[in-house]
Amino acid sequence: MPWGKGEIVEEATAVDEWHEPAIQLLRYEDGSYSVRFAHYDHRGRFQRSPLMVSAKTLAGLRRALKATPRLRRLLRRLVE
């Protein structure tokens, strides 16, 4: 990224009929964090179109988030 190198340190995904939405926790070299909402096609290719998630797929993402404590903590800031 223009602001430095980073890596995905936690990720929650759910596979649906059309794609695989992902919520990712990114950590940068300077120790800062970002949350990325993304999606991939069924071949694993990153998609550059808007992320749309059905209500049914949200349940899968919610289950996947149980394994991502830092990401969940940041996402709580969005809804609380």
TAUR-V596842 format. One line per field, one symbol per residue. psi: psi as a letter, one per 40 degrees, with the letter a starting at -180 (. if undefined). A space follows every 50 residues. Layout:
psi=???
This chain:
psi=ideiiiihdihhihhaddagiihihhhideeiiihhhiiiieeehhifii hhhiddddddddddedegdddddddddde.
